Amino acid sequence: MKLYLVQHAKAAPKELDPERSLTEEGLRDMQKIARFIKPLNLCVDYLWHSGKKRAVQTAEVLAKVIKVNKTPTVHEGLGPTDDVTALRTELAFAANDIMIVGHLPFLGGLASVLLTDCELTNIVTFKNAGIVCLNCSEADKWQIDWVVTPELLAD
């Protein structure tokens, strides 16, 4: 099983935009990532995102360049400060590839608990619009496959 963890692209500050839409820079960065992953022909069964506008917009860009077998959808429990243990339990029984578009500190805690069994280890540094690909090759044994961030890619 592959799990793609995506931190939403850069969003406007709450003071300027209460909904925190993606900024022009955030949209450009996400499109850069999308161009990079398109030739990889990624296929996931599920594309989950929080209901926050910045996550929805990020997921929309990704859905144009990857194959998603089910309709991209809001998934409960993906908010910035939600508890990662419920999702960890859900993932332990999943057999399908999943992409999650979410927020910090949630994504960092989820990656840490999957990789080290400790939510607080902060094992992965997430970047806006970045993707961390994890692989679970046997029962609940996770490894990092690859990481890509906009800063790594040429314009």
N, C-alpha and C positions, 0 to 999 in steps of 0.2 A: 504494500500500500504506500502511495505517495501522499504527502500532505504539504501543500504549498501555503505558507503563511505570508501574507502581504500586508505591510503597513500602508494605510491609505496615503495618497499623495498629499503634498503640502496644501493646507487649507488656510483660508482667510482667518484672521483673528476674530474672536467672538464679538469684540467691540465694533468691528466694521461690518460683520456679517453674522448675525445671531445663529444662522443655520450652518455656518462654517463650510461654505462651498469651496471647491478646489480653486486655487489661484491659477493664473495663467501659467506661472512657473510649474505648479503642481501638475497641471494638465499636460504641459510639454514633457515633463519628466516621465509621467505615466505613459505617454505615447512613445517615448524613447524606449522604455522597457517593453512595451507591447511590440514594437518593431523588432526588438532583439529576440523575444520569445516566439514570435510567429513561426519562424522556420523550424522550431523545435517540435511543432505539431502536438502540443500538449493536449491531453484529453483528460477531463475529470468527470466524475459522475455528478458531483455537487459543487456549486459555487455559492458559498454562504457569505453573507456580510451582515454587519450590524445595520440597524435602520438609520444610522446617522448619514446625512447627505454626503459627506466626504467619502464615506465607505461605499455608498451606493454608486456615486460617480466613478470611483476607482474601479469597482466591479464592472460597470458598464463598458469601460475601455477594455478591460481584460476579456470580457465575454465576446468581443468582436474578433479576437485573435486566437482564442483557444476553443476547443470543442467541449461543450458542456452538455452532458446527456440529460440532465434535468434542468428545469427552469431555474435560473439564479434566484435566490430567495433570501429574505431576512431570516436569520437564525437567532433565536433567543440566547442570551448569555454571552454575547460577544462585545459587550460594552467595555470601555476603557478600564473600569475597576471591577468588572464581574469576576466571580470566583472561577478559577480554571479547572477545579476538580470535577465538576459535572461534565464538562466537555472532554476531559481526559478519560473519564469512564465511558462516555459515548464512543470515543475514538478506539478504545480497546476492543470494541465489538464490531467496528467497521471493517469492511473488506474492500471498500471502494476508494478510489483516489478522490481527494477533496481539496478545494482551494478555499481558504478563509481570508477575507479582507476585513481587517480590524484595526485595532488601536493599541497604543502603549498605555499603561504597562501590561495590559492583558496578554498581548502576543509574546512579550518577553517572558512572562510567567509561564505561559503554556509551553513554549519551547524549552524552558528550563526544567519544568516538571517532567516533560516527556523524555528529555535527554539525560537528566541527572537524578530524577525523582525528588528534586527539591526546587520549589517554585522561586526561591530567593537567590539562586546561584547566578542569575543574570549572565548566562552562558553565550547568548547571541546578542550582537548589537544590531538593532533594526534601524533602518533609514526610511524616510518617506519615499513611497513608491517602490521600495525594495521588496524582493521576493526571497524567502528562505525555503528551500525544498528539503523536507525531511523524508526519510524512508524507514518503513517498518518492515523488515524482512522476516522476522519471527515474532512470536507473541510478545507484544509490548517492549520490544528492543528497538529503539529509535536511533538513527544516525543522521547527520547532516550530509546531504548529497551535494548541494551547491547553494550559493548565494549570489545574487546580482543586485546591484544598486545603480541608480542613474549616474552617479559619479564615476563608475567604472567604465561607462560606455561613451564612445565618441559621439559628438553632436551630429 
